[in-house]
Amino acid sequence: MPLDLVLRGRRVVTPQGERAVSVGVLDGRIVVIGPFDADLPARTVVSYDADVALLPGVVDTHVHLQDPGTPWEGFDTGTRAAAAGGVTTIVDMPVDSCPATVDAASFAAKTDAARGRCHVDVGFWGGLTPLNRDRLAELAAAGVLGLKTFLTDPGAPDFPPLPVADLAAAADDVARLGLPLLVHAEHPDVGPAPGRAQPGPVTRYADHLDAHPAEREAAAVDAVVGAAVRSGCRLHVVHVSTAGGAQRLRAARAAGLPVSGETCPHLLCLAAEDVPDGAVEYAVGPPLRDRANAGALWQALLDGTLDMVVSDHSPTGLPEHRDPGAPGDFASAPPGIASVELSLPVVWTAARRRRLGLTAVAAWMSAAPARLAGLGRSKGAIEVGRDADVVVLDPDATFLVDPGALHQRQRRTPYTGRTLHGVVRETWLRGAPAGGGPPRGRLLLRPG
């Protein structure tokens, strides 16, 4: 029987490193990997020279698609942007949509909004709040891939933060379901020194950082580690932003605790020193730290303390009515950097500057996120048995970030005008082109 597709590449990033191979695809799955010139009869054969690299499709497990019920990013635009950026799988966060994904009914509303509108494959995290700990089993049965909680207020009325004192008991509940628990780790009881809070608008970025000290993350990670000790639950710290947070995870992992952490392109590649006062397109929670903290995050990736890089695509953006010439207020600006479309080029630009290779980038942006979401058998690698999700990247080509050319709904971005390396030439989703035609993404539901 002929194969459906063969992709021949001189530079194919596999778990064994970059290789010149042919990738044979049947019914959307990789069924054979052979030498570049292997005789593999197929209906379609596409050959690539060494000017491009074939990577496993990016798996982005931290994406906020505020659908249904908001005017922000929806499944159509968000997943179209993902495909344009080489992302073939996303996992949607449970907060920001209306309703938040906190029970079986709201999960059904979420999946109804997604069905038939996704250009990449989509999974879902469920929410854990003080109000729904008796509903977690129904979320698990409905098909969420894991649960997400906040230790500080995310600003959603139906998603209150979990008290830090309740984290260990909640982790016990999640452990019984066999799911990972993701934690937004900022401690609500750690804040600026008395008298340092600034009244009125906060236009200086330095003042904004004073209101969100790095110690807030370190204290929260301590609480996460303590919950892991007591519960044995698989705990994951989202968007680690500080050296202190990374150091605590390093010690916990060395002790064999079931904890992990991620960081984000903006936390690695943007620095507080470069944020102009009033430039609220840089507003994000947790905030951008200084270059020393960014350097510590790179080191944490290199030594395995942090497993992965995910976008935290959060396109709440700026109010449409804001005067673009007026200085912004960091205290009131909706936090979020919309970057699912740019994450791979942003990370690759910084990685190549550090003389790192595409194999490392694929490990951080594809393999590790797939494992976190329980998708490691089907996603995250160019390997026999996995879905034929492949991004064709021209690693040496550059482009200027033009907001008007982006596919995401929220065009405002701190990357505007930056020159990035890594142009996505094509994205293959289960052996077919993604993003340019009708939606063909699937919903990835964990068996109940």
C-alpha positions as CSV (number, residue, x, y, z in Angstrom):
1,M,0.0,0.0,0.0
2,P,1.5,3.4,-1.0
3,L,2.0,6.0,1.7
4,D,-0.1,9.1,1.7
5,L,2.9,11.4,2.1
6,V,6.7,11.3,2.2
7,L,8.7,14.4,3.5
8,R,12.3,14.2,2.6
9,G,14.6,16.6,4.5
10,R,18.3,17.2,4.7
11,R,17.8,18.6,8.2
12,V,15.1,16.8,10.2
13,V,15.1,17.3,13.9
14,T,14.4,14.0,15.6
15,P,14.9,12.8,19.2
16,Q,18.4,11.5,18.0
17,G,19.4,15.0,16.6
18,E,19.4,16.5,13.1
19,R,19.4,13.9,10.4
20,A,18.9,13.6,6.7
21,V,15.8,11.3,6.5
22,S,12.5,10.6,4.7
23,V,9.4,10.6,6.9
24,G,6.6,8.4,5.6
25,V,3.0,9.2,6.6
26,L,-0.1,7.1,6.5
27,D,-3.5,8.1,7.9
28,G,-2.0,11.1,9.5
29,R,0.7,9.2,11.5
30,I,4.4,8.7,10.9
31,V,4.8,5.0,10.0
32,V,8.4,4.9,8.8
33,I,11.6,7.0,9.0
34,G,14.3,6.0,6.5
35,P,17.3,7.4,4.7
36,F,16.8,10.6,2.7
37,D,16.8,8.7,-0.6
38,A,14.8,5.7,0.6
39,D,12.4,4.1,-1.9
40,L,9.1,4.9,-0.2
41,P,6.2,4.9,-2.7
42,A,3.7,7.6,-1.8
43,R,0.9,9.6,-3.3
44,T,2.7,12.8,-2.5
45,V,6.5,13.3,-2.0
46,V,7.9,16.7,-0.9
47,S,11.7,17.2,-0.8
48,Y,13.5,19.9,1.1
49,D,17.0,21.1,0.8
50,A,19.4,22.0,3.6
51,D,18.3,25.6,3.7
52,V,15.2,24.6,5.8
53,A,14.9,22.4,8.8
54,L,11.9,20.1,9.7
55,L,11.0,20.3,13.3
56,P,8.2,18.6,15.3
57,G,5.2,20.8,15.4
58,V,5.3,23.1,18.4
59,V,3.1,22.1,21.3
60,D,2.0,25.1,23.3
61,T,0.4,24.2,26.5
62,H,-0.2,27.7,27.8
63,V,-2.7,29.5,25.5
64,H,-5.6,31.8,26.5
65,L,-8.3,31.6,23.8
66,Q,-11.0,33.7,25.5
67,D,-13.8,31.9,23.8
68,P,-16.8,31.7,24.3
69,G,-18.2,35.0,25.6
70,T,-15.5,37.6,25.1
71,P,-14.5,39.9,22.2
72,W,-10.9,38.9,22.5
73,E,-9.1,36.0,20.8
74,G,-11.3,33.1,19.6
75,F,-10.6,29.6,18.4
76,D,-10.6,30.6,14.7
77,T,-8.0,33.5,14.8
78,G,-6.0,32.0,17.7
79,T,-5.5,28.6,16.0
80,R,-4.9,30.2,12.6
81,A,-2.1,32.3,14.2
82,A,-0.7,29.1,15.9
83,A,-0.5,27.3,12.6
84,A,1.2,30.3,11.0
85,G,3.9,30.1,13.7
86,G,4.5,26.4,13.4
87,V,2.4,25.5,16.4
88,T,0.3,22.3,15.7
89,T,-1.1,21.7,19.2
90,I,-2.3,24.0,21.8
91,V,-3.8,23.5,25.3
92,D,-6.3,26.2,26.2
93,M,-6.4,27.8,29.7
94,P,-9.6,27.7,31.7
95,V,-9.8,31.3,32.7
96,D,-10.9,34.4,30.7
97,S,-13.7,32.8,28.7
98,C,-17.3,33.4,29.9
99,P,-17.9,31.1,31.6
100,A,-14.6,29.9,33.0
101,T,-14.0,26.2,32.5
102,V,-14.8,25.0,36.1
103,D,-17.4,22.3,35.7
104,A,-18.8,19.9,33.1
105,A,-21.4,22.5,31.8
106,S,-18.8,25.2,31.2
107,F,-16.4,22.6,29.7
108,A,-19.2,21.7,27.2
109,A,-19.6,25.4,26.4
110,K,-15.9,25.6,25.7
111,T,-15.8,22.6,23.5
112,D,-18.9,23.6,21.6
113,A,-17.2,27.0,20.9
114,A,-14.1,25.2,19.6
115,R,-15.7,22.4,17.5
116,G,-15.2,23.0,13.8
117,R,-13.3,26.2,14.2
118,C,-9.7,25.0,15.0
119,H,-6.8,25.0,12.6
120,V,-4.6,23.0,14.9
121,D,-5.3,20.3,17.5
122,V,-6.6,21.6,20.8
123,G,-6.7,20.3,24.3
124,F,-8.1,21.9,27.4
125,W,-7.0,22.5,31.0
126,G,-9.8,22.7,33.6
127,G,-9.9,25.2,36.4
128,L,-9.5,24.6,40.1
129,T,-10.9,27.2,42.5
130,P,-12.1,27.3,46.1
131,L,-15.6,26.9,44.7
132,N,-15.4,23.8,42.6
133,R,-13.2,21.3,44.4
134,D,-16.2,19.0,44.5
135,R,-16.5,19.2,40.6
136,L,-13.0,18.2,39.7
137,A,-14.0,14.6,39.0
138,E,-16.6,15.7,36.5
139,L,-14.0,17.8,34.7
140,A,-11.7,14.8,34.6
141,A,-14.5,12.6,33.2
142,A,-15.3,15.3,30.6
143,G,-11.8,15.1,29.2
144,V,-9.6,17.9,30.6
145,L,-5.9,17.2,30.4
146,G,-5.1,18.6,33.8
147,L,-6.1,21.4,36.2
148,K,-4.9,24.9,36.7
149,T,-5.2,27.1,39.7
150,F,-4.2,30.7,40.7
151,L,-2.7,31.7,44.1
152,T,-3.4,35.4,43.3
153,D,-6.6,36.9,41.8
154,P,-6.7,36.5,38.0
155,G,-9.5,39.1,37.8
156,A,-12.3,36.7,36.7
157,P,-15.4,36.7,38.9
158,D,-16.0,33.0,38.4
159,F,-12.4,32.0,39.0
160,P,-11.3,33.1,42.5
161,P,-7.8,32.3,43.7
162,L,-7.1,29.3,45.8
163,P,-5.9,30.2,49.3
164,V,-2.3,29.1,49.7
165,A,-3.2,27.2,52.9
166,D,-5.5,25.0,50.8
167,L,-3.0,24.1,48.1
168,A,-1.8,20.8,49.6
169,A,-5.3,19.5,50.2
170,A,-6.4,20.5,46.6
171,A,-3.3,18.8,45.3
172,D,-4.5,15.6,47.1
173,D,-7.8,15.9,45.2
174,V,-6.0,16.2,41.9
175,A,-3.6,13.4,42.6
176,R,-6.5,11.0,43.1
177,L,-7.6,11.9,39.5
178,G,-4.2,11.1,38.1
179,L,-3.9,14.6,36.5
180,P,-1.2,17.3,36.7
181,L,-1.9,20.5,38.6
182,L,-0.6,23.7,37.1
183,V,-0.1,26.6,39.5
184,H,0.2,30.4,38.8
185,A,2.7,30.9,41.6
186,E,2.6,34.4,43.0
187,H,2.1,34.6,46.8
188,P,-0.7,37.0,47.7
189,D,0.9,37.8,51.1
190,V,4.2,39.0,49.7
191,G,4.1,42.6,48.4
192,P,5.8,45.9,48.4
193,A,7.2,47.4,51.6
194,P,4.8,49.6,53.5
195,G,4.6,53.1,52.0
196,R,6.0,52.1,48.6
197,A,2.7,51.7,46.7
198,Q,2.3,54.6,44.3
199,P,-1.1,56.3,44.2
200,G,-2.6,57.1,40.9
201,P,-1.4,55.8,37.5
202,V,1.8,53.8,37.3
203,T,3.6,54.9,34.2
204,R,7.2,54.1,35.3
205,Y,8.0,50.4,34.8
206,A,10.4,50.5,37.8
207,D,7.4,51.4,40.0
208,H,5.4,48.6,38.4
209,L,8.2,46.1,39.4
210,D,8.3,47.5,42.9
211,A,4.6,46.5,43.3
212,H,5.4,43.0,42.1
213,P,8.6,41.9,43.8
214,A,10.4,38.8,42.8
215,E,10.1,37.4,46.3
216,R,6.3,36.9,45.6
217,E,7.2,34.0,43.1
218,A,9.8,32.4,45.4
219,A,7.4,32.2,48.3
220,A,4.7,30.7,46.1
221,V,7.1,28.1,44.7
222,D,7.9,27.2,48.2
223,A,4.2,26.5,48.8
224,V,4.1,24.4,45.6
225,V,7.0,22.3,46.7
226,G,5.4,21.8,50.1
227,A,2.2,20.6,48.5
228,A,4.2,18.1,46.4
229,V,5.9,16.8,49.5
230,R,2.5,16.2,51.2
231,S,0.4,15.0,48.3
232,G,2.7,13.3,45.7
233,C,0.7,15.2,43.1
234,R,2.4,16.1,39.8
235,L,2.7,19.9,40.2
236,H,3.8,22.3,37.5
237,V,4.7,26.0,37.9
238,V,3.6,28.1,35.0
239,H,5.6,31.0,33.6
240,V,8.6,31.0,36.0
241,S,10.0,34.5,35.8
242,T,12.7,34.7,38.5
243,A,16.0,33.2,39.5
244,G,14.6,32.6,43.0
245,G,11.7,30.6,41.6
246,A,14.0,28.5,39.4
247,Q,16.4,27.9,42.3
248,R,13.6,26.5,44.4
249,L,12.5,24.2,41.6
250,R,16.1,23.0,41.1
251,A,16.4,22.0,44.7
252,A,13.0,20.2,44.7
253,R,13.8,18.3,41.5
254,A,17.2,17.3,42.9
255,A,15.3,15.9,45.8
256,G,13.1,13.8,43.5
257,L,9.9,15.6,44.0
258,P,7.2,15.5,41.2
259,V,7.5,19.2,40.3
260,S,8.3,20.9,37.0
261,G,8.3,24.4,35.6
262,E,8.0,26.3,32.4
263,T,9.1,29.7,31.2
264,C,8.0,31.9,28.3
265,P,9.6,33.7,25.3
266,H,9.0,37.1,26.7
267,L,10.6,36.2,30.0
268,L,13.6,34.9,28.3
269,C,14.0,37.5,25.5
270,L,12.6,40.8,26.9
271,A,14.2,42.7,29.8
272,A,12.8,45.2,32.3
273,E,15.7,47.6,31.5
274,D,14.4,48.0,27.9
275,V,10.7,48.7,28.7
276,P,9.9,52.3,28.0
277,D,7.8,54.1,30.7
278,G,4.1,53.9,29.8
279,A,4.6,51.1,27.2
280,V,1.8,48.9,28.5
281,E,2.1,46.5,25.5
282,Y,4.8,45.0,27.8
283,A,2.3,44.5,30.6
284,V,2.2,40.8,31.6
285,G,1.8,38.8,34.8
286,P,4.2,38.0,36.2
287,P,6.1,41.0,35.0
288,L,9.2,41.0,32.9
289,R,12.3,41.0,35.1
290,D,15.8,42.2,34.5
291,R,18.5,40.7,32.4
292,A,20.0,38.9,35.3
293,N,16.8,37.0,35.9
294,A,16.4,36.2,32.2
295,G,19.9,34.8,32.2
296,A,19.0,32.6,35.2
297,L,16.0,31.3,33.3
298,W,18.2,30.3,30.3
299,Q,20.6,28.5,32.7
300,A,17.6,26.7,34.2
301,L,16.6,25.5,30.8
302,L,20.1,24.3,30.0
303,D,20.5,22.4,33.3
304,G,17.0,20.8,33.1
305,T,15.5,22.7,36.0
306,L,12.9,24.1,33.6
307,D,11.5,21.7,31.1
308,M,9.8,23.9,28.5
309,V,9.1,27.2,26.8
310,V,5.4,28.0,26.1
311,S,3.8,31.3,25.0
312,D,1.3,32.3,27.6
313,H,-0.5,33.8,24.6
314,S,-2.9,36.2,26.3
315,P,-4.4,38.7,23.9
316,T,-6.5,40.8,26.2
317,G,-4.2,43.6,25.0
318,L,-5.0,47.3,25.4
319,P,-8.4,49.0,25.4
320,E,-9.4,49.8,21.9
321,H,-10.3,53.4,22.9
322,R,-6.9,54.2,24.4
323,D,-5.1,57.2,23.0
324,P,-2.0,55.7,21.5
325,G,0.0,58.9,22.3
326,A,-0.9,58.8,26.0
327,P,1.4,57.1,28.5
328,G,-0.1,53.8,29.7
329,D,-0.9,52.8,33.3
330,F,0.7,49.5,34.2
331,A,-1.5,49.3,37.2
332,S,-4.7,49.1,35.2
333,A,-3.6,47.8,31.8
334,P,-5.0,44.3,31.0
335,P,-1.9,42.0,31.3
336,G,-1.0,39.7,28.5
337,I,1.4,39.3,25.5
338,A,-0.1,37.8,22.4
339,S,2.7,35.7,20.9
340,V,1.6,32.2,19.9
341,E,2.5,33.1,16.3
342,L,5.9,34.5,17.2
343,S,7.1,32.2,19.9
344,L,9.2,29.9,17.8
345,P,11.1,32.7,15.9
346,V,11.6,34.7,19.2
347,V,13.1,31.7,21.0
348,W,15.1,30.6,18.0
349,T,16.5,34.1,17.5
350,A,17.8,34.1,21.1
351,A,18.9,30.5,21.1
352,R,21.1,30.8,18.0
353,R,22.7,33.9,19.5
354,R,23.7,31.6,22.4
355,R,25.0,29.0,19.9
356,L,22.2,26.6,20.8
357,G,20.7,24.3,18.2
358,L,17.3,23.4,16.9
359,T,17.3,20.1,18.8
360,A,17.3,22.0,22.1
361,V,14.5,24.2,20.9
362,A,12.4,21.2,19.8
363,A,12.9,19.6,23.2
364,W,11.7,22.7,25.0
365,M,8.9,23.7,22.7
366,S,7.5,20.3,21.5
367,A,8.6,17.3,23.4
368,A,8.3,18.5,27.0
369,P,5.0,20.3,26.7
370,A,3.5,17.2,25.0
371,R,4.6,15.1,28.0
372,L,3.1,17.6,30.5
373,A,-0.3,17.3,28.8
374,G,-0.2,13.6,28.5
375,L,0.2,13.7,24.7
376,G,3.7,12.2,24.6
377,R,2.7,9.2,22.6
378,S,1.2,11.2,19.7
379,K,2.8,14.7,19.8
380,G,6.1,16.4,20.3
381,A,8.5,14.5,18.1
382,I,9.2,13.3,14.6
383,E,9.2,9.6,15.4
384,V,7.4,6.5,14.2
385,G,4.0,6.3,15.8
386,R,3.5,10.0,16.4
387,D,1.2,12.3,14.5
388,A,2.8,13.8,11.4
389,D,2.9,17.3,12.8
390,V,5.9,19.1,11.2
391,V,7.0,22.7,10.9
392,V,9.2,23.6,8.0
393,L,11.5,26.4,9.3
394,D,14.0,28.5,7.4
395,P,16.4,29.1,10.4
396,D,18.6,31.6,8.7
397,A,15.9,33.8,7.1
398,T,14.8,36.9,8.9
399,F,11.7,39.0,9.0
400,L,10.6,42.3,10.6
401,V,7.6,41.9,13.0
402,D,4.7,43.8,11.4
403,P,1.6,43.8,13.5
404,G,-0.6,44.2,10.4
405,A,0.8,40.9,9.0
406,L,-0.1,38.8,12.1
407,H,-3.0,36.4,12.1
408,Q,-3.9,36.8,15.8
409,R,-6.7,39.2,16.6
410,Q,-4.7,41.3,19.0
411,R,-2.1,43.0,16.8
412,R,-0.4,45.0,19.5
413,T,2.9,43.4,20.5
414,P,6.2,44.4,22.2
415,Y,8.0,42.6,19.3
416,T,6.8,45.3,16.8
417,G,9.7,46.4,14.6
418,R,12.1,43.6,15.8
419,T,14.0,41.5,13.4
420,L,13.7,37.8,14.1
421,H,15.4,34.8,12.7
422,G,13.3,31.8,11.7
423,V,10.7,32.0,9.0
424,V,8.0,29.3,9.1
425,R,7.6,28.2,5.5
426,E,5.0,25.4,6.0
427,T,3.1,23.7,8.8
428,W,1.9,20.1,8.5
429,L,-0.9,18.9,10.8
430,R,-1.3,15.1,10.7
431,G,0.2,15.0,7.3
432,A,-1.8,17.8,5.7
433,P,-1.1,21.6,5.3
434,A,-2.5,23.6,8.3
435,G,-3.8,27.0,8.6
436,G,-4.5,28.0,5.0
437,G,-7.8,26.2,4.4
438,P,-10.8,25.0,6.3
439,P,-10.3,24.2,10.0
440,R,-9.2,20.6,10.4
441,G,-7.9,20.6,14.0
442,R,-9.2,18.0,16.4
443,L,-10.2,18.3,20.0
444,L,-7.9,16.3,22.2
445,L,-9.9,14.9,25.1
446,R,-8.4,12.8,27.8
447,P,-10.3,9.5,28.1
448,G,-12.6,9.8,31.2
